[in-house]
């Protein structure tokens, strides 16, 4: 209990301390980022950005406007003045306001200022603060030398909206002395005349381009002053080099604080990380032993008896120091169980493969023995055999050779399927007609004596997308499997059923049936599913090939069988198959 309390205390106060520390750090960083964004907004949108940010950061209580000190410094630095006007038109706050500015305004005065954006010689920026019950109007004024200069030039040098030819040289000299350039544009935005050293080869202005340049000057390389002459319809656009607003002084203090906080956070994090690594990572040494045992294949027992005493109590519960890793421990056990099951499955597949190889060896050895025996007989005394006997020997050799070729074809098909061959493109097929033709081939096969074939088709065509070639091979494998593994007199019934979103091919017989092991391994590549008696031909690959073809058509297979009651195999194929370009099949 003493260890438990100590661990709980350590984790609790560390969690609280870390939470508070991270909260303060994130809060500080958020404040820094917000200030940085505000500064960038001011820089990009000066002076429009100044009045917007100033209004957002200024609080008014009981009619008293509390303007932050850094804003007062900024207004003095930029030679700007501020007035806050209430609902009655009275100025309730003034900062850096010159003597020629009124202390109250009438309705007409305010509307004129809003319309013209000017008050006497001052350019005005306006912003309404609607946070209070009685809205306030923030009025920011400054002397815009570029705009005033542009108005003076227009008054002195224009004639009909264009520069007077007799005064053009004097206008050009003044513009070049100021370091800017002048565009004169018509009502459609086309540049009619450029005066001064122009930057770029601009031909016209888009409808909103001038407004954007005035509202977001920081996004452009020049500041613009615009004067529109109502009488002529011409607009003079004066470009001057961009002059950005400096950052607020408080940012330096914030950056210094952030640096100190970062250093403290780094030192604290490193110290606590070292302590945590020593204090709480020792159980990981235990996991290392688990990995070594699992790497050597000892999946059945994850923990040694000594490890169990360290990790578990007598009642089977985890000890306190390992509860932090309880999910890891349970995951190890779960993984070990899966690996053990995989190892058992691998051994089972290995056994099936050995059985399959044994069966294939037997299937190949039997016809080879017959061929070899007849070969020795023909080689030793060919003159002692009559033509009928020679013909019979040749027939046997040919049949045995055909059987071996069939085995070789199955082997070849296995490897073709393994490398994902691409058969012909799928197309819409009538499964009813395709299955009927497959059954008809077996009905007309005179070599199949004692086998009755029945076909139960649907009344209407049953359409599905598929490959005719591979579905014929599928039917051959299913029907031949039902014939080979059942005694004479068996009845094989083949039919087609229709479901809501699928089509079903049914192959059933009333033969010997299958036990659960055979059903479970019927489609295994290394499982013959039967004995290797000479009366039963086949390589044991037919059903695995059938399963691969079904999966290539995005289908499934269902098996119902009982020993002595027969077998029913249903192949469920979807009506439509995605990616109907070409199909590829693979033996798993």
C-alpha positions in Angstrom: 0.0 0.0 0.0 2.9 2.3 0.6 4.2 1.8 -2.9 0.7 2.2 -4.3 0.2 5.6 -2.5 3.6 6.8 -3.6 3.0 5.8 -7.3 -0.4 7.4 -7.2 1.0 10.6 -5.6 3.8 10.8 -8.2 1.4 10.2 -11.2 -1.2 12.6 -9.8 0.9 15.6 -9.1 3.0 15.1 -12.3 -0.2 14.9 -14.3 -1.6 18.1 -12.7 1.7 19.9 -13.0 2.1 18.9 -16.6 -1.5 19.9 -17.4 -1.1 23.4 -15.9 2.2 23.9 -17.5 1.0 22.9 -20.9 -2.1 25.0 -20.5 -0.1 28.1 -19.6 2.3 27.4 -22.5 -0.4 27.0 -25.0 -2.3 30.1 -23.7 0.9 32.1 -24.1 1.6 30.8 -27.6 -2.0 31.5 -28.6 -1.6 35.1 -27.4 1.7 35.5 -29.3 0.2 34.1 -32.5 -2.9 36.3 -32.1 -0.7 39.4 -31.7 1.4 38.3 -34.7 -1.7 37.9 -36.8 -2.9 41.3 -35.7 0.4 42.9 -36.6 0.4 41.2 -40.0 -3.2 42.4 -40.6 -2.2 45.9 -39.7 0.9 45.7 -42.0 -1.2 44.4 -44.9 -4.2 46.7 -44.5 -2.7 49.9 -43.3 -4.4 52.2 -42.5 -7.7 50.3 -42.8 -6.3 47.5 -40.6 -5.4 50.0 -37.9 -8.9 51.3 -37.2 -10.4 47.7 -37.3 -7.9 46.3 -34.8 -8.0 49.5 -32.6 -11.8 49.2 -32.4 -11.7 45.5 -31.5 -9.1 46.0 -28.7 -10.6 49.1 -27.1 -13.1 48.8 -24.2 -15.6 51.4 -23.1 -17.0 51.4 -19.6 -19.6 54.0 -18.4 -18.9 56.3 -21.3 -15.1 56.2 -20.7 -13.0 54.9 -23.5 -9.9 52.9 -22.3 -7.4 53.1 -25.1 -4.3 50.9 -24.6 -1.0 52.7 -24.2 0.7 51.0 -27.2 -2.1 52.3 -29.5 -1.5 55.9 -28.2 2.2 55.5 -29.0 1.4 54.2 -32.4 -0.9 57.1 -33.2 1.7 59.6 -32.1 4.4 57.8 -34.1 2.3 57.7 -37.3 0.9 61.3 -36.8 -2.6 60.0 -36.7 -5.5 61.1 -34.5 -8.5 59.3 -33.0 -12.0 60.4 -32.0 -14.7 58.3 -30.6 -18.2 59.7 -31.3 -21.4 58.6 -29.4 -25.0 58.4 -30.6 -25.5 62.1 -30.1 -22.5 63.1 -32.2 -20.4 64.1 -29.3 -16.7 63.2 -29.1 -16.3 61.2 -25.9 -12.6 60.4 -26.5 -9.8 62.1 -28.4 -6.2 61.1 -28.8 -3.6 63.3 -30.6 -6.4 65.3 -32.1 -5.4 68.6 -33.8 -7.1 71.9 -33.0 -8.9 72.2 -36.4 -11.0 69.0 -35.8 -14.5 69.5 -34.4 -15.5 68.2 -30.9 -19.0 67.3 -32.1 -20.7 66.4 -35.4 -24.1 66.8 -37.0 -25.9 64.2 -39.1 -24.9 65.8 -42.3 -21.3 66.1 -41.3 -21.0 62.5 -40.4 -22.7 61.4 -43.6 -20.4 63.6 -45.7 -17.3 62.2 -43.9 -18.6 58.6 -44.5 -19.3 59.4 -48.2 -16.1 61.3 -49.0 -13.8 59.6 -46.4 -12.3 63.0 -45.8 -12.6 65.8 -43.2 -11.0 68.9 -44.5 -7.4 68.1 -45.2 -7.5 64.7 -43.4 -8.2 61.3 -44.9 -10.6 59.4 -42.6 -11.0 55.7 -41.5 -14.3 54.8 -39.9 -15.4 51.8 -37.9 -18.6 51.2 -35.9 -18.4 49.4 -32.6 -21.7 47.6 -32.2 -20.9 45.6 -29.0 -22.7 48.1 -26.8 -26.3 49.1 -26.5 -25.5 52.5 -27.9 -23.1 52.1 -30.9 -19.9 54.1 -31.0 -18.1 55.5 -34.1 -14.3 55.3 -34.2 -12.9 58.0 -36.5 -9.2 57.8 -37.4 -7.7 60.7 -39.3 -4.3 61.3 -40.9 -2.8 63.5 -43.5 -2.4 61.3 -46.7 0.4 63.2 -48.5 0.1 60.9 -51.5 -3.6 61.4 -51.9 -3.3 65.2 -51.3 -0.5 65.4 -53.8 -2.6 63.5 -56.3 -5.5 65.9 -55.9 -3.2 68.9 -56.3 -1.7 67.5 -59.5 -5.1 66.9 -60.9 -6.2 70.4 -60.1 -3.0 72.0 -61.5 -2.2 69.8 -64.6 -5.4 68.3 -66.0 -7.4 69.3 -68.9 -10.5 67.2 -69.7 -9.4 64.4 -67.4 -6.0 64.1 -69.1 -2.7 66.0 -68.4 -2.4 69.3 -70.2 0.1 68.9 -73.0 1.8 72.1 -72.1 2.3 71.1 -68.5 3.1 67.4 -69.1 6.9 67.7 -68.7 6.5 69.6 -65.4 4.1 66.9 -64.1 6.4 64.1 -65.1 9.4 65.8 -63.3 7.4 66.1 -60.1 6.2 62.4 -60.2 9.8 61.2 -60.8 11.1 63.4 -58.0 8.7 61.7 -55.6 9.8 58.3 -56.8 6.3 57.1 -58.0 4.4 56.7 -61.2 0.9 57.7 -62.4 -1.7 55.7 -64.4 -4.6 57.5 -66.0 -7.4 55.0 -66.8 -10.8 55.3 -68.4 -14.2 54.0 -67.1 -13.4 50.5 -68.4 -10.2 50.2 -66.5 -7.9 50.6 -69.6 -4.7 52.6 -69.0 -4.8 55.6 -71.3 -1.5 57.1 -70.1 1.4 56.2 -67.8 3.6 59.0 -66.4 6.8 58.3 -64.6 9.0 55.2 -64.3 6.3 52.4 -64.5 6.8 49.0 -62.8 5.9 46.2 -65.1 3.9 46.4 -68.4 0.3 46.7 -67.0 -2.3 47.5 -69.6 -5.5 47.6 -67.6 -7.2 47.2 -64.2 -9.8 44.7 -63.2 -13.1 46.1 -61.7 -12.2 45.2 -58.1 -8.4 45.5 -58.4 -8.2 49.2 -57.2 -10.5 48.5 -54.3 -8.4 45.5 -53.3 -5.2 47.5 -53.5 -6.7 50.2 -51.2 -8.1 47.7 -48.7 -5.1 45.3 -48.6 -2.0 47.4 -49.5 0.3 44.9 -47.9 -0.5 42.4 -50.6 1.0 44.6 -53.3 4.4 46.1 -53.9 3.1 49.7 -54.1 0.6 51.9 -52.2 -2.0 53.5 -54.4 -3.9 56.8 -54.2 -7.0 57.2 -56.4 -8.9 60.2 -57.6 -11.9 59.9 -59.8 -13.1 62.8 -61.9 -16.9 62.7 -62.2 -17.0 65.2 -65.0 -14.6 63.4 -67.4 -15.0 59.9 -66.0 -11.2 59.5 -65.9 -9.4 58.1 -62.9 -5.9 59.0 -61.8 -4.0 56.2 -59.9 -0.8 57.3 -58.2 1.6 54.5 -57.1 4.2 55.1 -54.4 6.7 52.7 -52.8 5.1 50.6 -50.0 5.9 51.7 -46.4 4.7 49.1 -43.8 3.8 49.7 -40.2 6.3 48.5 -37.6 5.4 45.9 -35.0 3.9 47.0 -31.8 6.4 47.4 -28.9 4.6 44.8 -26.8 5.7 42.1 -29.2 9.3 42.3 -28.0 8.3 41.6 -24.4 6.1 38.8 -25.5 8.8 37.2 -27.6 11.3 37.4 -24.7 8.7 35.7 -22.4 8.1 33.0 -25.0 11.8 32.3 -25.2 12.1 31.9 -21.4 9.0 29.7 -21.3 10.5 27.5 -24.0 13.8 27.1 -22.2 12.0 26.3 -18.9 9.7 23.8 -20.7 12.7 22.1 -22.4 14.7 21.7 -19.2 11.7 20.5 -17.3 10.7 18.0 -20.0 14.2 16.6 -20.3 14.5 16.2 -16.5 11.2 14.5 -16.1 11.8 12.3 -19.2 15.0 11.0 -17.7 13.3 10.3 -14.3 10.4 8.6 -16.0 12.7 6.5 -18.2 14.5 5.2 -15.1 11.5 4.8 -12.8 8.9 3.3 -15.1 10.6 1.7 -18.1 12.1 -1.3 -16.2 9.1 -3.5 -17.1 10.2 -3.1 -20.7 13.2 -5.4 -19.9 10.6 -8.1 -19.2 9.1 -7.6 -22.6 12.6 -8.1 -24.2 12.6 -11.7 -22.8 9.2 -12.3 -24.2 10.3 -11.1 -27.7 13.3 -13.5 -27.5 11.2 -16.5 -26.7 8.6 -15.6 -29.3 11.5 -15.1 -31.8 12.7 -18.7 -31.1 9.1 -20.0 -31.7 8.1 -20.6 -28.1 4.6 -19.3 -28.5 2.8 -21.6 -26.1 4.3 -20.0 -23.0 4.9 -16.2 -23.1 6.0 -15.9 -19.5 8.3 -18.2 -17.6 7.3 -19.2 -14.0 9.7 -16.6 -12.7 8.2 -13.9 -14.8 4.7 -14.9 -13.7 5.6 -14.3 -10.1 6.9 -10.8 -11.0 3.9 -9.8 -13.0 0.9 -11.5 -11.3 -0.3 -11.9 -7.8 -1.4 -15.2 -6.4 -5.0 -14.4 -7.2 -4.0 -13.9 -10.9 -4.3 -10.1 -11.0 -1.5 -7.8 -12.3 0.8 -6.3 -9.8 0.5 -2.5 -9.4 3.7 -1.6 -11.1 2.6 -3.5 -14.2 -0.9 -2.2 -14.4 0.4 0.7 -16.6 1.2 -2.0 -19.2 -1.8 -4.2 -18.8 -3.0 -3.6 -22.4 0.5 -4.5 -23.6 0.6 -7.7 -21.5 -2.8 -8.8 -22.8 -1.8 -8.0 -26.3 1.3 -10.2 -25.9 -0.9 -13.1 -24.8 -3.3 -12.5 -27.6 -0.5 -12.3 -30.2 1.1 -15.4 -28.8 -2.2 -17.3 -29.1 -2.5 -16.2 -32.7 1.1 -17.1 -33.5 0.5 -20.5 -31.9 -2.6 -21.0 -34.0 -0.7 -19.9 -37.1 2.0 -22.4 -36.4 -0.5 -25.2 -36.0 -2.2 -24.2 -39.2 1.2 -24.2 -41.0 1.9 -27.7 -39.8 -1.5 -28.8 -41.0 -0.9 -27.3 -44.4 2.5 -28.9 -44.5 0.9 -32.3 -43.7 -1.7 -31.7 -46.5 1.1 -30.8 -48.9 2.9 -34.0 -48.1 -0.3 -36.0 -48.6 -0.9 -34.2 -51.9 2.6 -34.9 -53.1 2.2 -38.5 -52.1 -1.0 -38.8 -54.0 0.5 -37.1 -57.1 3.5 -39.4 -57.0 1.1 -42.3 -56.8 -1.0 -41.0 -59.7 2.1 -40.5 -61.9 3.8 -43.7 -60.9 0.8 -45.9 -61.8 0.5 -44.8 -65.5 4.3 -44.7 -65.8 4.5 -48.3 -64.5 2.0 -49.4 -67.2 3.8 -47.5 -70.0 7.2 -48.8 -68.8 5.9 -52.4 -68.6 4.4 -52.4 -72.1 7.6 -50.7 -73.3 9.8 -53.6 -72.0 7.4 -56.1 -73.5 7.5 -54.5 -76.9 11.3 -54.0 -76.7 12.0 -57.7 -75.8 9.9 -59.7 -78.2 7.9 -57.5 -80.6 7.5 -60.3 -83.2 5.5 -62.5 -80.7 2.6 -60.0 -80.5 -0.4 -60.0 -82.8 -1.7 -56.8 -84.4 -4.7 -56.8 -82.0 -2.4 -57.2 -79.0 -0.1 -54.4 -80.3 -3.2 -52.2 -80.8 -4.3 -52.9 -77.3 -0.9 -52.0 -75.9 -0.8 -48.8 -77.9 -4.3 -47.9 -76.6 -3.2 -48.4 -73.0 0.0 -46.4 -73.5 -2.0 -43.5 -75.2 -4.7 -43.5 -72.4 -2.0 -43.5 -69.7 -0.2 -40.7 -71.6 -3.4 -38.7 -71.9 -3.9 -39.0 -68.1 -0.4 -37.8 -67.4 -0.9 -34.9 -69.8 -4.1 -34.0 -67.9 -2.1 -34.0 -64.6 0.6 -31.8 -66.2 -2.0 -29.4 -67.4 -3.4 -29.1 -63.9 0.1 -28.4 -62.6 0.6 -25.8 -65.2 -2.8 -24.2 -64.5 -1.9 -24.0 -60.8 1.2 -21.9 -61.5 -0.6 -19.8 -64.1 -3.2 -19.0 -61.5 -0.6 -18.3 -58.9 1.0 -15.6 -61.2 -2.4 -14.0 -61.8 -3.1 -14.6 -65.5 -5.7 -12.4 -67.1 -8.3 -14.3 -69.1 -10.7 -12.8 -71.6 -12.8 -9.8 -70.6 -15.9 -10.6 -68.7 -19.3 -10.1 -70.4 -23.0 -10.6 -69.6 -23.8 -14.3 -69.7 -27.0 -16.4 -69.4 -26.1 -18.8 -66.6 -29.2 -20.8 -67.4 -28.0 -21.6 -70.9 -24.3 -22.0 -70.0 -25.0 -24.6 -67.3 -27.5 -26.4 -69.5 -24.8 -26.8 -72.2 -22.3 -28.1 -69.7 -24.8 -30.7 -68.4 -25.7 -31.7 -71.9 -22.1 -32.5 -72.6 -22.0 -35.0 -69.8 -25.4 -36.5 -70.7 -24.1 -37.2 -74.2 -20.8 -38.8 -72.9 -21.2 -42.5 -73.6 -18.2 -43.3 -71.3 -20.2 -42.3 -68.2 -22.2 -45.4 -67.5 -24.3 -45.7 -64.4 -24.6 -41.9 -63.8 -27.8 -40.0 -64.2 -27.7 -36.3 -64.9 -30.6 -33.9 -64.3 -30.9 -30.2 -65.1 -33.2 -27.9 -63.2 -33.1 -24.5 -64.9 -34.9 -21.2 -64.3 -37.9 -20.2 -66.3 -36.2 -16.9 -67.5 -32.6 -16.1 -68.4 -30.4 -15.6 -65.3 -27.8 -13.0 -66.3 -24.5 -12.4 -64.6 -21.1 -11.0 -65.7 -18.4 -13.6 -66.1 -16.0 -15.4 -68.4 -17.6 -18.2 -70.4 -14.3 -20.0 -70.6 -13.6 -20.1 -66.9 -17.2 -20.8 -65.9 -17.2 -23.8 -68.2 -14.0 -25.0 -66.5 -15.7 -24.4 -63.1 -18.7 -26.6 -64.1 -16.4 -29.4 -65.5 -14.5 -29.5 -62.2 -17.7 -29.5 -60.0 -19.5 -32.1 -62.1 -16.5 -34.4 -62.6 -15.8 -34.3 -58.9 -19.3 -35.5 -58.2 -18.9 -38.3 -60.7 -15.4 -39.4 -59.7 -16.0 -39.6 -55.9 -19.3 -41.4 -56.0 -20.1 -45.1 -56.9 -22.1 -46.1 -60.0 -25.8 -45.3 -59.9 -25.3 -41.8 -58.5 -27.7 -39.0 -59.7 -26.1 -35.6 -60.3 -28.5 -32.7 -60.4 -27.3 -29.4 -61.7 -29.4 -26.3 -61.6 -29.6 -22.5 -61.6 -31.4 -20.4 -59.0 -32.1 -16.7 -58.9 -31.7 -14.5 -55.8 -32.3 -10.8 -55.2 -28.8 -9.6 -56.0 -27.1 -12.8 -57.1 -27.3 -15.9 -59.3 -26.7 -19.4 -57.9 -25.3 -22.5 -59.6 -26.2 -25.7 -57.8 -24.5 -29.0 -58.2 -25.8 -31.8 -55.9 -25.6 -35.6 -55.8 -27.1 -38.4 -53.7 -23.7 -40.1 -53.3 -21.5 -41.0 -50.3 -21.2 -37.4 -48.9 -18.3 -35.9 -47.0 -17.3 -35.7 -43.4 -16.5 -32.4 -41.7 -12.7 -32.7 -42.2 -13.1 -33.3 -46.0 -15.5 -30.3 -46.2 -13.1 -28.1 -44.3 -10.2 -29.0 -46.6 -12.1 -29.5 -49.8 -10.6 -26.4 -51.5 -7.1 -26.7 -50.1 -4.5 -26.8 -52.7 -2.5 -29.5 -51.0 -5.5 -31.7 -50.1 -6.8 -34.4 -52.4 -10.0 -34.9 -50.5 -10.0 -38.6 -51.2 -7.8 -41.6 -51.3 -5.4 -42.4 -54.2 -6.8 -45.7 -55.3 -6.3 -46.4 -59.0 -10.1 -46.3 -59.6 -10.2 -42.6 -58.8 -8.3 -40.3 -61.2 -7.3 -36.7 -60.6 -4.5 -34.6 -59.1 -6.4 -33.2 -56.2 -6.3 -29.7 -57.8 -9.7 -29.6 -59.4 -11.6 -28.1 -56.4 -8.9 -25.6 -55.5 -9.0 -24.4 -59.1 -12.8 -24.2 -58.9 -12.5 -22.1 -55.7 -10.0 -19.7 -57.4 -12.4 -19.2 -60.4 -15.3 -18.4 -58.0 -13.2 -15.8 -56.1 -12.1 -14.3 -59.4 -15.8 -13.6 -60.2 -16.2 -12.1 -56.7 -18.4 -15.0 -55.7 -18.7 -17.3 -52.8 -19.3 -21.1 -52.4 -21.6 -22.9 -49.9 -21.3 -26.7 -49.1 -23.9 -28.9 -47.5 -23.0 -32.6 -47.0 -23.4 -35.5 -44.7 -21.8 -38.9 -44.9 -24.2 -41.2 -46.8 -26.6 -38.4 -47.6 -24.9 -36.8 -50.6 -23.4 -33.4 -51.2 -24.8 -30.0 -52.4 -22.5 -27.3 -53.6 -23.8 -23.8 -54.3 -21.8 -21.2 -56.2 -23.2 -17.7 -55.5 -22.2 -15.1 -58.2 -23.1 -11.4 -58.1 -25.2 -10.0 -60.9 -22.7 -7.2 -61.6 -18.9 -7.3 -60.9 -17.0 -4.1 -60.4 -14.0 -3.3 -62.6 -15.3 -5.4 -65.4 -12.2 -5.0 -67.5 -10.4 -8.3 -67.1 -10.3 -10.8 -64.3 -7.4 -12.5 -62.6 -7.6 -15.6 -60.5 -5.2 -16.8 -57.9 -4.8 -20.0 -55.9 -4.5 -19.2 -52.2 
